[in-house]
């Protein structure tokens, strides 16, 4: 809810139909799945940790995608991506 919505920079809950599930397995497999309507593309591939980054190679991108990790805890993952006016943060929480 940053600069696009007036600059409040607070976390907002994402509706299930707009959410995504990220899956990282211990054998290096990665999946990014669309929830809800299923109108998006599911991305599957591999990942590799490099310091505070994760490099992901999937069927959705020709080039590997680098995810900048700003927070990694047992139940929380925050990924930073560069945007036009600064950094856009994506927060993911673990599901059981």
C-alpha positions in Angstrom: 0.0 0.0 0.0 2.9 2.3 -0.7 3.2 5.2 -3.1 0.5 3.9 -5.5 -2.2 4.2 -2.9 -1.1 7.5 -1.2 2.0 6.5 0.6 0.7 4.8 3.8 3.3 2.0 3.4 1.4 -0.4 5.7 0.9 -4.1 5.2 -2.5 -5.0 3.7 -4.0 -8.5 3.6 -4.3 -9.8 0.1 -7.6 -11.5 -0.9 -7.2 -15.2 -1.5 -8.1 -14.9 -5.2 -5.2 -12.5 -5.6 -2.7 -14.4 -3.6 0.2 -16.7 -4.5 1.8 -19.7 -2.8 5.6 -20.1 -3.0 7.0 -23.5 -2.3 10.7 -24.2 -1.7 11.7 -27.9 -1.1 14.8 -29.2 0.4 15.9 -30.7 -2.9 16.0 -27.3 -4.7 12.6 -27.4 -6.3 10.5 -24.2 -6.5 6.9 -23.5 -7.3 4.9 -20.3 -7.5 1.2 -21.1 -7.6 -1.7 -18.8 -8.3 -4.5 -19.2 -5.7 -8.2 -18.5 -6.2 -9.4 -18.0 -9.8 -6.4 -19.7 -11.4 -6.2 -17.1 -14.2 -2.5 -16.8 -13.8 0.3 -19.1 -14.8 1.9 -21.5 -12.3 5.7 -21.3 -12.4 7.8 -24.3 -11.6 11.6 -24.8 -11.5 14.6 -24.7 -9.3 16.1 -22.3 -6.8 19.5 -21.6 -5.2 20.3 -19.5 -2.1 23.1 -17.0 -2.6 23.8 -14.9 0.5 20.6 -12.8 1.0 19.2 -13.6 -2.4 17.4 -16.6 -4.0 18.0 -17.2 -7.7 14.9 -18.9 -9.2 14.9 -20.5 -12.7 11.3 -21.4 -13.9 9.3 -22.1 -16.9 7.8 -18.6 -16.6 11.0 -16.6 -17.3 13.8 -17.0 -19.9 16.4 -15.6 -17.5 16.8 -16.5 -13.8 14.9 -14.3 -11.4 16.7 -13.0 -8.4 14.6 -12.5 -5.2 16.2 -10.1 -2.7 15.4 -11.4 0.8 15.0 -8.7 3.4 13.5 -11.0 6.1 13.6 -14.8 6.5 12.1 -16.3 9.6 10.4 -19.7 10.2 7.0 -18.3 9.4 7.8 -15.1 7.4 9.5 -14.3 4.1 9.8 -10.8 2.8 11.1 -10.2 -0.7 12.1 -6.8 -2.0 11.8 -6.0 -5.7 12.9 -2.7 -7.3 10.1 -0.5 -8.5 9.9 2.8 -10.4 9.9 4.9 -7.2 11.8 2.6 -4.9 11.5 -0.9 -3.4 8.3 -2.9 -3.4 8.0 -5.4 -0.6 6.1 -8.7 -0.8 5.4 -10.5 2.5 4.6 -14.2 2.6 3.6 -16.2 5.6 3.9 -19.9 6.2 0.9 -22.1 5.9 0.4 -25.4 7.7 
